[in-house]
Amino acid sequence: MGNDQSAVAPSLMEEMAKLGVQEQRSDTATDSKSGSVQGQRVRLVMVMNQLPVRATKDPSVPGEWIFNEDEDSPIAHLIESSPANAELVLVGTLPCATDLSPSLRISLTTHGLRLHNFLFFPVFLPPQTASKVSGVCNKYLNRALHSVLPFTIDEPCHDHDTTTAWYGVMSLFSEAVSRTLTSGEDLVWVQDYHLFLLPSVLRWRHPFVRLGFSLHAPFPAPEFFLPLPLAVRILQSLVCCDLLGFHALDQVRHFLACCHRALGLRQCTRRSPSPDGFLGINQLGRTIGIHVLFPGMARFQMSNYHSAAQSTTVQEDLSRLRDRFSGNIVLLGMDDLDVFNSINLKLLAVERLLQRHAHYLGRIVLVQVITGMNPEDERSTLVLQDIRDTCLRINRMYGSDLYKPIVLKIPAISSDFKAAHYMLADCLVITAMNCGVNLIPYEYVVSRQADPSTHSAPKKSRLVLSEFMGYSQALCRAATVNPLNIDDTAEALAKAIDMSEEEQQEQHEKHHTFIESHDVAYWSRSFTQDLRSCSKDHLKNCVRMDGSIVTMGNESFVELQKQMVTVAYLNTATRVMLLDYDGTLESVLDTPQTWVMETLNALCAMPKNTVFIVSGRTKTELQACFGACRGLGIVAEHGYYVRWPGQNEWITTDDSDDLDWVRVARPVMKLYTQATKHSRMEIKDSALVWQCRHSDAIYASEQTKEMADHLKELLMNEPVAVKTRHRTVEVHPKGVNKGSSAKKILSAMADHQQRADFVLCVGDDSSDDEMFELFASEKHKDVVAASATVFTCNVGRKPSRARYFLANMDEVKGLLVALRNAVGPAFHRPH
């Protein structure tokens, strides 16, 4: 991966002419189609915010560039863990992209960049858009994921422009991914929170691709995540995936709680080829897998620390450090200068340890190394000053001229420096409150194992780790603490200091064995095997970019075209329209809008039309809303009552007078109403309805299920049906539903020699599916004309028995107004 094997990109004037030559001599950009020459290999497409590629200008050839893989990136070492016979393709932004020529960008975008065993496809973002999205992700969203509400004076706030820019970036990433896909067996693996919205865009463009997502930051509790303006969109995007990867079970619990509360989804168990994929979440008839595993170190990183530990320079540094801290038990802190790493809490715990255990004075030293400091960041400067003040106060109180209990170091960090301090330290202490991938404990254990000065002696190590870190569950023998509990942290430090030799050896052996066997390649292999096992039968019913649902399991589910309906409408003689009201013609309102009444009046006035409102509302409510609409038929309470066009009398479709079930169901519903805040019970002539739409989502979902199960058991032998809808439970006589009422309407028309040859049936929820089911089966054939044209239409692209869909209520309005305004010979009564 050195310069002798680098890729030299063509210059502006000669790149297309020289491309073929440079491909032969230097592993440069190659057409993605050329990958197919290798036998149409399946591809693992890994999508990340930034590619592990270094781009530098070629000093020997003006205008040309040299591209090298970033050897320090674990991603660049994943080729060995890719699925058998799979080509690894990386998609992401390219560092130094603004300096590349437009022509070179086009070439890289079209053909990709091949370096050794990798094929890279860069994504080039407009500078302003990239800056805006990067700022919001790295500050606003990053702080929220770390459980800090992201609103301060010096940080960006989220607004509509940000959403638009973020989706624009996701569209560019999606286009790049699309160029890489070569077969239906390709796997797409999206990395980290910068690309939270990408799965929904990809799923819309590629419904059947196997799609995974891994988060490398903490996932916060619902109270921190759900207030975000895009929280629901992010969750809807993530559940478009087939497999989701997290670092720790605590993060999974937070994610599941957010999905339950915001989307009403429940967790489940699942079969998986990996022991890390036993969890899942149910969404619209499919199971989304959840993979829980900390990534671990790469082999090359382990090798680097092993080599560093053996080097003469490191051994000399280590010898000096041991002389300096001779006779002391050395506690080591190695942290980036970040408020989330809670360095001050660690210092306070050491202070409490010295307060409570005076015999440790002069025996213990905390060497706190601060890494990753940005001197231009004002907040970091303030945090550092606070740390320095705390160190100075503790050293004044408990130290002397010859002994300082806390030694603060802010060096230029290198592997050699870290290796020497790891081998020096008797115990590593990490008290971060929240963090993503932190490999410091792994590096510590590996360095202790590689220490040549303990070659003949058993290896030992001690760890005190924050319980909120992803690796704390992997390094299970470590002492775990809540950093905010200073007293408990101090006691954990005391126990670690007094740990027996046998315990230290056992802890080290267990941890080193785990780290060796669970490296980053194991993590990658485990995830991709799990992703590959996802059945294509489950790739259906996902949420698209705008929040509507894609039902991919029903390939015949298509958008209803107004022109198609209008043509059929104009060329038929007996037309029936069955229209739901709430959620179809308009939102839940007590008074219909003007356009609704005008359109219904116009459609009902046409002699060849029979129009019905089919609703779950009571006859009293519907009479008040539509009583003035001449010629309109009304079906109330999901079919229990029917009022025919031009008549005032309501007909009951169920002749049963057995109401014993009411005496059983009503007390149960009353009890749940009293126990559930913001719930209510409605008593209809034909049904009892309980709903808690305004209650807490999680509690309401649980109460709904519990009540429905209870009622089904109690009413098992009664002639009633217990149905659950969104936070609603309804009990009504069996056989009373919108489907049966639609069948009776058509049957009555057929008895009067008016067989419908045009049927338009529109609704938006599960109760309307009973009408759609009638027309999806053969049950309607004997009550309509042999050549009848039937349009069943669901509002919203979501799971349904309907043949067509319209995106929203505005689309329904457009269709009905188009039919109202249609002009043709079929509108006029024949003379």
C-alpha positions in Angstrom: 0.0 0.0 0.0 3.0 2.3 -0.4 3.6 4.8 -3.1 5.1 2.2 -5.4 1.7 0.7 -5.7 -0.4 3.9 -5.7 -3.0 4.8 -8.3 -2.3 7.9 -10.4 -5.4 9.6 -11.8 -5.3 11.2 -15.3 -4.8 14.9 -15.8 -7.6 17.2 -17.0 -6.6 17.2 -20.7 -5.4 13.7 -21.1 -7.4 11.6 -18.6 -9.7 9.7 -21.0 -6.9 9.0 -23.4 -4.5 7.8 -20.7 -7.1 5.9 -18.6 -6.5 2.6 -20.2 -2.8 2.8 -20.0 -2.8 3.8 -16.4 -5.2 1.0 -15.5 -2.5 -1.4 -16.7 0.3 0.2 -14.9 -1.1 1.4 -11.6 -4.4 0.1 -10.3 -6.4 3.3 -11.1 -10.0 4.0 -11.7 -11.7 1.3 -13.6 -15.2 0.9 -15.0 -17.4 -1.0 -12.6 -18.5 -3.2 -15.5 -14.9 -4.4 -15.7 -15.5 -6.0 -12.3 -18.0 -8.3 -14.0 -15.2 -9.7 -16.1 -14.1 -11.5 -12.9 -17.1 -13.7 -13.3 -20.0 -11.5 -12.1 -18.9 -11.7 -8.4 -21.5 -10.8 -5.8 -20.7 -7.4 -4.2 -20.6 -6.2 -0.6 -21.2 -2.5 -1.0 -20.1 -0.7 2.2 -21.4 2.9 2.3 -19.7 5.4 4.7 -19.5 9.1 5.2 -15.8 9.3 4.1 -13.7 6.8 2.2 -10.5 5.5 3.7 -8.5 7.0 0.8 -5.7 9.6 0.8 -5.4 11.8 -2.2 -2.2 13.7 -2.9 -0.9 15.7 -5.8 1.7 13.8 -7.9 4.9 15.9 -7.5 6.4 14.5 -10.7 3.4 15.1 -13.0 1.5 18.4 -12.8 -2.3 18.0 -12.7 -2.2 14.4 -11.7 -3.2 12.8 -8.4 -2.0 9.8 -6.4 -4.5 7.8 -4.5 -3.6 5.5 -1.6 -5.6 3.4 0.8 -5.5 4.8 4.4 -3.7 2.0 6.2 -4.8 3.2 9.6 -8.4 2.6 8.8 -9.8 -0.8 9.9 -12.2 -0.7 6.9 -9.3 -0.9 4.6 -8.5 -4.3 6.1 -11.9 -5.9 5.8 -11.3 -7.6 2.5 -10.4 -10.9 4.3 -13.7 -11.0 6.1 -15.9 -10.3 3.1 -18.2 -13.1 2.1 -16.7 -15.9 -0.1 -16.5 -14.9 -3.8 -17.7 -11.4 -2.9 -16.1 -8.2 -4.1 -15.8 -5.4 -1.6 -17.0 -2.0 -2.9 -16.7 1.2 -0.8 -18.9 4.3 -1.4 -18.4 7.6 0.4 -17.0 11.1 0.1 -13.4 11.6 -0.9 -11.0 13.8 1.2 -9.6 16.8 -0.8 -12.5 16.5 -3.3 -12.7 20.2 -3.8 -9.2 20.3 -5.3 -10.0 17.7 -8.0 -10.8 18.8 -11.6 -14.4 18.5 -12.8 -13.4 16.1 -15.5 -11.6 13.9 -13.0 -14.6 13.9 -10.7 -16.8 12.7 -13.6 -14.3 10.0 -14.4 -14.2 8.8 -10.8 -18.0 9.0 -10.4 -18.6 6.9 -13.5 -15.8 4.4 -13.4 -14.9 4.2 -9.8 -11.3 3.9 -8.4 -9.7 0.5 -8.1 -6.9 0.2 -5.5 -5.6 -3.4 -5.2 -8.6 -5.5 -3.9 -11.0 -2.6 -3.5 -13.2 -0.7 -5.8 -14.0 2.8 -4.5 -16.9 5.0 -5.8 -16.6 8.6 -4.6 -19.6 10.8 -3.8 -19.0 14.5 -4.6 -21.1 16.9 -2.6 -21.7 20.6 -3.2 -19.5 22.5 -0.7 -22.3 24.5 0.9 -24.5 21.5 1.3 -21.7 19.3 2.6 -20.8 22.0 5.2 -24.4 22.4 6.4 -25.1 18.7 6.7 -21.7 17.9 8.3 -22.2 20.7 10.9 -25.6 19.5 11.9 -24.5 15.8 12.0 -21.3 16.3 13.8 -22.6 18.7 16.4 -26.4 18.7 16.6 -27.1 15.0 16.0 -23.9 13.8 17.6 -24.7 15.5 20.9 -28.2 14.1 20.8 -26.9 10.6 20.3 -24.7 11.2 23.3 -27.8 12.1 25.4 -27.2 15.8 25.4 -30.1 18.0 24.1 -28.5 19.7 21.1 -29.4 23.4 21.5 -26.9 26.0 22.5 -26.1 29.4 21.1 -23.0 28.4 19.2 -24.4 25.3 17.5 -26.7 24.9 14.5 -30.4 24.3 14.9 -32.4 22.0 12.8 -34.7 23.5 10.2 -36.5 22.7 6.9 -33.4 23.7 4.9 -31.3 21.2 6.8 -33.8 18.5 6.1 -33.8 19.3 2.4 -30.0 19.4 2.3 -29.7 16.1 4.1 -32.1 14.4 1.8 -30.2 15.9 -1.2 -27.0 14.4 0.1 -28.7 11.0 0.6 -30.0 11.1 -3.0 -26.4 11.6 -4.2 -25.2 8.6 -2.1 -28.1 6.5 -3.4 -27.2 7.3 -7.0 -23.6 6.2 -6.2 -24.8 3.0 -4.6 -27.0 2.3 -7.6 -24.0 2.4 -9.9 -22.3 -0.3 -7.9 -25.0 -2.9 -7.9 -24.6 -5.7 -10.4 -26.9 -8.5 -9.2 -29.9 -9.3 -7.0 -27.5 -11.0 -4.5 -25.4 -7.9 -3.7 -25.3 -6.8 -0.1 -25.5 -3.1 0.9 -24.1 -2.2 4.3 -24.6 1.5 5.5 -22.3 2.9 8.2 -23.1 5.3 11.0 -25.4 8.2 11.8 -24.4 10.6 9.0 -26.3 8.3 6.7 -29.4 7.7 8.9 -31.8 8.7 6.1 -30.1 6.7 3.4 -31.9 3.3 4.0 -35.3 4.7 3.1 -34.0 6.3 -0.1 -32.2 3.0 -1.1 -35.2 0.9 -0.3 -37.4 3.0 -2.5 -35.0 2.7 -5.4 -34.0 -1.0 -4.8 -36.9 -2.8 -3.1 -35.3 -6.2 -3.0 -31.7 -5.5 -2.1 -30.4 -6.9 1.2 -29.8 -3.8 3.2 -27.9 -3.5 6.5 -27.0 -0.5 8.8 -24.5 -0.3 11.6 -24.4 2.5 14.2 -21.0 3.4 15.7 -22.3 6.0 18.1 -24.5 5.4 21.2 -28.3 5.2 20.7 -29.9 7.4 23.4 -33.0 6.8 25.5 -36.3 8.0 24.1 -36.4 11.2 26.1 -33.3 12.4 24.3 -33.9 10.9 20.8 -37.7 11.4 20.2 -37.7 15.2 20.7 -35.5 15.5 17.6 -37.5 16.9 14.6 -36.4 14.1 12.4 -36.6 11.3 15.0 -39.6 9.5 13.4 -38.1 9.8 9.9 -34.9 8.3 11.2 -36.7 5.4 12.8 -38.8 4.9 9.7 -35.6 4.9 7.6 -33.8 2.4 9.8 -36.7 -0.1 9.7 -36.3 -0.2 5.9 -33.2 -2.3 6.6 -33.1 -6.0 6.9 -30.4 -6.0 9.6 -29.4 -3.3 12.2 -26.1 -3.3 14.0 -25.5 -1.9 17.5 -22.5 -2.2 19.9 -24.3 -3.0 23.1 -27.6 -4.3 24.4 -28.4 -1.1 26.3 -28.3 0.8 23.0 -30.7 -1.8 21.5 -33.1 -1.4 24.4 -33.2 2.4 23.8 -33.8 1.8 20.0 -36.6 -0.7 20.7 -38.2 1.7 23.2 -38.1 4.5 20.6 -39.6 2.2 17.9 -42.3 1.0 20.3 -43.3 4.5 21.4 -43.1 6.3 18.0 -44.0 3.6 15.6 -45.9 1.0 17.7 -43.4 -1.8 16.8 -42.6 -4.7 19.1 -39.4 -6.7 19.6 -39.2 -10.4 19.0 -36.7 -13.2 18.9 -35.3 -14.6 15.7 -33.2 -17.3 14.2 -29.8 -16.1 13.0 -26.6 -17.8 11.8 -24.8 -15.6 14.3 -25.0 -15.8 18.1 -25.1 -12.0 18.0 -28.3 -11.7 16.0 -31.0 -13.3 18.3 -33.1 -10.2 18.5 -35.5 -8.6 16.0 -38.4 -6.2 15.6 -41.7 -6.9 13.9 -42.8 -4.3 11.3 -45.8 -4.9 9.0 -45.3 -8.6 8.6 -41.6 -8.7 8.4 -38.8 -9.2 10.9 -35.9 -6.7 11.0 -32.9 -8.4 12.5 -30.8 -6.7 15.2 -27.1 -7.6 15.5 -25.3 -6.8 18.8 -21.5 -6.9 18.7 -18.7 -4.5 19.5 -16.4 -4.2 16.4 -13.1 -4.8 18.2 -9.5 -4.2 16.9 -8.2 -5.0 13.5 -5.4 -7.5 13.2 -3.0 -4.9 11.9 -3.6 -2.8 15.0 -2.8 -5.7 17.3 0.3 -6.4 15.3 1.3 -2.7 15.5 1.1 -2.7 19.3 2.9 -6.0 19.5 5.7 -4.6 17.4 5.8 -1.3 19.4 6.0 -3.2 22.6 9.1 -5.1 21.3 10.8 -2.0 20.0 14.0 -0.7 21.7 12.6 2.9 21.8 9.4 1.9 23.7 11.4 -0.3 26.1 13.7 2.6 26.9 10.7 4.9 27.5 9.1 2.2 29.6 12.2 1.8 31.7 12.3 5.6 32.4 8.6 5.6 33.3 9.0 2.6 35.7 11.9 4.4 37.4 9.8 7.5 37.8 6.8 5.7 39.3 8.8 3.1 41.2 6.9 1.9 44.2 3.6 3.2 43.0 0.5 1.5 41.7 -0.2 3.3 38.4 -3.8 4.0 37.3 -4.0 5.1 33.7 -6.6 7.3 32.0 -6.4 7.7 28.3 -9.1 9.9 27.0 -10.0 12.4 24.2 -10.7 15.9 25.6 -14.4 15.7 25.4 -17.1 16.4 27.9 -18.6 13.0 27.3 -15.5 11.3 28.6 -16.1 12.7 32.1 -12.4 13.1 33.0 -13.3 15.3 35.9 -15.5 12.6 37.4 -12.5 10.3 37.3 -10.4 12.8 39.2 -13.1 13.3 41.8 -13.3 9.5 42.3 -9.6 9.4 42.9 -9.9 12.2 45.4 -12.7 10.3 47.2 -10.5 7.2 47.2 -7.7 9.1 49.0 -10.2 10.6 51.4 -11.7 7.3 52.5 -8.5 5.1 52.3 -5.6 7.1 53.7 -3.3 4.1 53.4 -3.3 4.6 49.6 -1.5 8.0 50.0 1.9 7.8 48.4 1.0 4.4 46.9 -1.3 5.2 43.9 -0.8 7.6 41.0 -3.3 8.4 38.3 -1.5 9.2 35.0 -4.2 11.0 33.0 -3.3 11.3 29.3 -5.4 13.7 27.3 -5.6 13.0 23.5 -7.4 14.6 20.6 -7.4 18.2 21.8 -8.4 21.0 19.4 -6.7 24.2 20.6 -9.0 26.3 18.5 -12.1 24.9 20.2 -13.2 27.3 23.0 -15.2 24.6 24.7 -12.3 22.2 24.8 -10.1 24.9 26.3 -12.6 25.5 29.1 -12.9 21.8 29.8 -9.1 21.5 30.0 -8.8 24.4 32.3 -11.4 22.8 34.6 -9.4 19.6 34.6 -6.2 21.4 35.4 -7.8 23.2 38.3 -9.1 20.0 39.7 -5.7 18.3 39.4 -3.9 21.2 41.0 -6.4 21.2 44.0 -6.1 17.5 44.6 -2.3 17.5 44.3 -2.1 20.4 46.8 -4.3 18.6 49.3 -2.9 15.1 49.0 0.5 15.5 47.4 4.0 16.7 48.4 7.2 17.8 46.7 8.1 14.2 46.0 4.6 12.7 45.4 1.7 13.8 43.1 -1.4 11.6 43.1 -2.4 12.9 39.7 -0.1 13.4 36.8 -1.7 15.2 33.8 -0.1 14.7 30.3 -1.1 16.3 27.1 1.5 14.9 24.6 1.7 14.4 20.9 0.2 10.9 20.8 1.8 8.0 19.0 1.5 4.2 19.1 4.9 4.1 20.8 3.8 6.5 23.5 0.6 4.7 24.2 2.3 1.3 24.2 4.8 2.4 26.8 2.1 3.8 29.1 -0.2 0.7 28.6 2.7 -1.5 29.8 3.4 0.8 32.7 -0.2 0.9 34.0 -1.4 -1.6 36.6 -5.0 -0.6 36.0 -6.8 1.2 33.2 -9.7 3.5 34.2 -12.3 4.8 31.7 -15.2 6.7 33.0 -16.9 8.0 29.9 -20.6 8.6 30.2 -21.2 7.9 26.5 -19.0 6.9 23.6 -19.0 5.1 20.3 -16.1 2.9 19.2 -13.4 3.3 21.9 -10.6 0.7 21.5 -8.4 2.0 24.4 -9.2 -1.0 26.7 -8.5 -3.4 23.9 -5.2 -1.7 23.1 -4.3 -1.8 26.8 -4.9 -5.6 27.1 -3.0 -6.3 23.8 0.0 -4.2 24.9 0.1 -6.0 28.3 0.1 -9.3 26.5 3.0 -8.2 24.3 5.2 -6.8 27.0 8.5 -8.6 26.6 9.6 -7.7 30.1 7.0 -10.1 31.5 7.8 -12.8 29.0 8.3 -15.6 31.5 5.7 -14.4 34.0 1.9 -14.7 33.8 0.3 -11.7 32.0 -1.8 -9.4 34.2 -4.2 -6.5 33.7 -6.9 -4.7 35.5 -9.8 -2.7 34.1 -12.3 -0.2 35.7 -14.8 0.8 33.0 -17.9 2.8 32.7 -21.0 0.6 32.5 -22.4 2.9 29.7 -19.7 1.9 27.2 -20.3 -0.6 24.4 -17.2 -2.7 25.2 -18.1 -3.0 28.9 -20.3 -6.0 28.0 -17.6 -7.6 25.9 -14.9 -7.2 28.5 -17.1 -8.9 31.1 -14.5 -9.5 33.8 -13.8 -5.7 34.2 -15.2 -3.7 37.1 -18.0 -1.5 35.8 -19.1 1.7 37.4 -21.5 4.5 37.0 -19.2 7.6 36.6 -21.8 9.9 38.2 -21.6 7.8 41.4 -18.3 9.1 42.8 -18.4 6.9 45.9 -19.0 3.6 44.0 -16.3 4.5 41.5 -13.9 5.1 44.3 -14.7 1.7 45.9 -14.3 0.0 42.6 -10.8 1.5 42.3 -10.0 0.3 45.8 -11.1 -3.3 44.9 -9.1 -3.1 41.6 -6.0 -1.9 43.5 -6.3 -4.8 46.0 -7.1 -7.4 43.4 -5.2 -10.7 43.9 -2.5 -11.8 41.4 -4.7 -14.8 40.4 -7.7 -12.5 39.7 -5.5 -10.2 37.6 -4.2 -13.1 35.6 -7.7 -14.6 35.1 -9.2 -11.3 34.0 -6.4 -10.7 31.6 -6.5 -14.2 30.1 -10.3 -14.0 29.5 -10.1 -10.5 28.0 -7.2 -11.2 25.7 -8.8 -14.4 24.4 -12.0 -12.5 23.6 -10.1 -9.7 21.9 -8.1 -12.1 19.8 -11.2 -14.1 18.7 -13.5 -11.1 18.2 -11.6 -8.7 16.0 -13.1 -6.3 13.5 -13.0 -9.0 10.8 -15.1 -11.3 13.0 -17.5 -8.4 13.5 -17.7 -7.8 9.8 -18.0 -11.5 8.9 -20.7 -12.1 11.6 -22.8 -9.1 10.3 -22.5 -10.0 6.6 -23.4 -13.7 7.2 -26.5 -12.5 9.1 -27.4 -10.1 6.4 -27.0 -12.7 3.7 -29.3 -15.0 5.6 -32.2 -12.5 5.4 -35.0 -14.0 3.3 -36.2 -12.1 0.3 -39.7 -13.1 1.3 -39.4 -10.6 4.2 -38.3 -7.7 2.0 -41.7 -5.9 1.9 -43.7 -3.2 3.6 -41.1 -0.5 4.2 -41.4 3.2 4.8 -40.3 5.5 1.9 -38.7 8.9 2.1 -41.9 10.9 2.7 -43.1 8.6 5.4 -45.6 6.5 3.3 -45.2 2.8 3.2 -43.9 0.7 0.3 -45.7 -2.6 0.0 -43.2 -4.5 -2.1 -44.7 -7.9 -1.4 -47.6 -7.1 -3.7 -46.1 -6.3 -7.0 -49.5 -5.5 -8.5 -50.1 -2.7 -6.0 -49.8 0.3 -8.3 -50.8 4.0 -8.1 -54.3 4.8 -9.4 -54.3 7.0 -12.5 -57.1 9.5 -12.8 -57.2 9.2 -16.6 -57.7 5.5 -16.4 -60.6 5.8 -14.0 -62.2 8.6 -15.9 -62.1 6.7 -19.2 -63.8 3.7 -17.6 -66.2 6.0 -15.9 -67.3 7.7 -19.1 -67.8 4.4 -20.9 -70.0 2.5 -18.4 -73.7 2.7 -17.7 -74.2 1.7 -14.1 -71.7 3.1 -11.7 -71.3 2.4 -8.0 -69.0 4.4 -5.7 -68.3 3.2 -2.1 -66.3 5.9 -0.2 -65.0 5.8 3.3 -65.2 9.2 5.1 -62.7 9.7 7.9 -59.1 9.6 6.6 -60.3 9.2 3.0 -62.3 12.3 2.1 -60.9 14.4 4.9 -59.5 14.2 8.4 -61.7 13.4 11.3 -64.0 16.4 11.3 -67.6 17.0 12.4 -68.5 19.1 9.4 -67.6 18.1 5.9 -65.7 20.7 3.9 -67.5 22.5 1.1 -65.7 20.6 -1.7 -66.9 17.3 -0.2 -70.6 18.3 -0.2 -70.4 19.9 -3.7 -68.7 16.9 -5.2 -71.0 14.4 -3.6 -74.1 16.4 -4.7 -72.8 16.5 -8.2 -71.9 12.8 -8.4 -75.3 11.8 -6.9 -77.2 14.0 -9.3 -75.9 11.9 -12.3 -78.5 9.3 -13.1 -76.1 6.5 -13.7 -74.3 6.9 -10.4 -75.0 5.2 -7.1 -72.9 6.8 -4.4 -72.5 5.5 -0.8 -70.6 6.9 2.2 -69.4 3.7 4.1 -68.3 4.7 7.6 -67.9 3.4 11.1 -69.6 6.5 12.5 -73.1 6.3 14.1 -76.2 7.0 12.0 -76.9 10.1 14.0 -73.4 11.6 13.2 -73.7 10.7 9.5 -77.3 12.0 9.2 -76.1 15.3 10.7 -73.2 15.5 8.2 -74.8 14.2 5.0 -78.6 14.4 5.6 -78.8 17.3 3.2 -77.0 15.5 0.4 -79.7 14.4 -2.0 -79.4 10.9 -3.6 -76.5 9.8 -1.3 -76.6 6.4 0.3 -75.1 6.0 3.7 -73.7 2.9 5.6 -73.3 3.5 9.3 -71.4 1.6 12.0 -69.4 -0.5 9.5 -72.5 -1.9 7.9 -75.0 -2.3 10.7 -77.3 0.4 9.3 -77.9 1.3 5.7 -79.9 4.2 4.3 -80.6 3.9 0.6 -80.3 6.9 -1.8 -83.5 9.0 -1.8 -84.9 7.4 1.4 -85.1 8.6 5.0 -85.5 5.2 6.6 -82.5 3.3 8.1 -82.4 -0.4 7.6 -80.7 -2.8 10.1 -78.7 -5.4 8.3 -78.4 -7.7 11.4 -81.6 -9.2 12.7 -80.1 -10.7 15.8 -81.4 -9.3 19.1 -78.9 -11.3 21.2 -77.2 -8.6 23.3 -76.0 -10.8 26.2 -72.4 -10.1 25.1 -72.9 -6.4 25.9 -73.3 -7.2 29.6 -69.9 -9.0 29.5 -67.9 -6.6 27.4 -69.2 -3.3 28.8 -67.8 -3.7 32.4 -64.4 -4.8 31.0 -64.2 -1.7 28.7 -65.3 0.5 31.6 -62.6 -0.9 33.8 -59.9 -0.2 31.2 -61.3 3.3 30.6 -60.9 4.1 34.3 -57.4 2.6 34.3 -56.1 4.3 31.1 -55.6 8.0 31.0 -57.2 9.9 28.1 -59.1 6.8 26.9 -62.9 6.7 26.3 -65.6 4.2 25.6 -68.3 4.7 22.9 -71.6 2.8 23.0 -73.1 2.4 19.5 -76.3 0.6 18.6 -74.3 -2.3 17.1 -71.0 -2.1 18.9 -68.9 -1.1 21.8 -65.7 0.8 21.0 -62.8 1.7 23.3 -60.0 4.0 22.1 -57.0 5.6 23.6 -55.5 7.5 20.7 -54.3 10.3 22.9 -52.7 8.2 25.6 -49.0 7.4 25.9 -48.1 5.3 22.9 -46.3 2.4 24.6 -48.9 2.1 27.4 -51.8 2.5 25.0 -50.4 -0.3 22.7 -50.1 -2.6 25.7 -53.5 -1.8 27.0 -55.1 -2.3 23.6 -53.6 -5.8 23.2 -54.3 -6.8 26.8 -58.0 -5.8 26.5 -58.5 -7.4 23.1 -57.0 -10.7 24.4 -59.2 -10.5 27.5 -62.4 -9.9 25.6 -61.7 -12.6 23.0 -61.3 -15.1 25.8 -64.5 -13.9 27.6 -66.6 -13.7 24.4 -65.3 -16.9 22.8 -68.7 -18.5 22.5 -70.7 -15.3 21.7 -71.8 -14.3 18.1 -69.4 -11.3 18.1 -66.1 -10.3 16.7 -63.4 -8.5 18.6 -61.2 -6.3 16.4 -58.2 -4.1 17.1 -57.2 -1.1 15.1 -54.7 1.7 15.9 -55.1 2.0 19.7 -58.8 0.9 19.3 -60.8 -2.1 20.3 -64.2 -2.8 18.9 -66.7 -5.5 19.6 -69.6 -6.0 17.2 -71.9 -8.8 15.9 -70.2 -11.3 13.6 -70.9 -10.8 9.9 -71.3 -7.0 10.3 -68.6 -5.3 8.3 -68.1 -3.0 5.3 -67.4 -5.9 3.1 -70.8 -7.6 3.8 -72.6 -4.3 3.4 -71.0 -3.7 0.0 -72.1 -7.2 -1.1 -75.7 -6.4 0.0 -75.7 -3.1 -1.9 -74.5 -4.7 -5.1 -76.8 -7.7 -4.6 -79.9 -5.4 -4.1 -79.0 -3.5 -7.3 -78.6 -6.8 -9.2 -82.1 -7.9 -8.0 -83.4 -4.7 -9.6 -81.7 -5.4 -12.9 -79.0 -2.7 -12.2 -75.8 -4.7 -12.2 -72.9 -2.4 -11.8 -70.4 -2.3 -14.6 -68.2 0.3 -12.8 -67.2 0.1 -9.1 -64.9 2.6 -7.3 -64.1 1.6 -3.7 -61.9 3.9 -1.7 -60.8 3.6 1.9 -57.8 4.0 4.2 -57.8 1.5 7.1 -58.3 -2.1 8.0 -62.1 -1.8 8.2 -62.0 -0.8 4.5 -59.9 -3.9 3.7 -63.0 -5.9 4.2 -64.5 -4.2 1.2 -61.3 -4.6 -0.8 -61.3 -8.3 0.2 -64.7 -8.7 -1.4 -63.4 -7.5 -4.8 -60.1 -9.2 -4.5 -61.9 -12.6 -4.3 -64.5 -14.0 -6.6 -67.3 -13.2 -4.1 -68.6 -10.2 -6.1 -68.8 -11.8 -9.5 -72.4 -12.9 -9.1 -73.7 -9.4 -8.2 -71.9 -7.2 -10.8 -71.9 -7.2 -14.6 -69.7 -9.8 -16.3 -67.6 -7.0 -17.8 -67.5 -4.8 -14.7 -64.5 -2.6 -14.2 -63.5 -2.5 -10.5 -61.1 -0.1 -8.8 -60.2 -0.7 -5.2 -58.0 2.0 -3.8 -56.2 2.5 -0.5 -55.2 5.9 0.7 -51.5 5.7 1.4 -49.1 3.1 0.1 -49.4 0.6 2.9 -50.4 -3.0 3.4 -53.8 -3.6 1.9 -56.0 -5.9 -0.2 -56.7 -3.0 -2.5 -55.5 -3.2 -6.1 -54.5 0.5 -6.3 -53.4 3.3 -4.0 -53.5 7.1 -3.9 -50.8 8.8 -1.8 -53.1 11.0 0.3 -56.5 12.6 0.7 -55.6 15.4 -1.7 -55.1 12.7 -4.4 -58.6 11.3 -3.6 -60.1 14.8 -3.9 -58.4 15.3 -7.2 -59.9 12.0 -8.5 -63.4 12.7 -7.4 -63.3 16.3 -8.7 -62.1 14.9 -12.0 -65.0 12.5 -12.2 -67.4 15.3 -11.2 -66.0 17.5 -14.0 -65.8 14.8 -16.6 -67.9 15.5 -19.7 -69.0 12.8 -22.1 -72.0 11.0 -23.6 -72.2 8.7 -20.6 -73.2 11.6 -18.4 -76.5 12.1 -20.1 -79.6 10.1 -19.7 -80.5 8.5 -23.1 -83.7 9.8 -24.6 
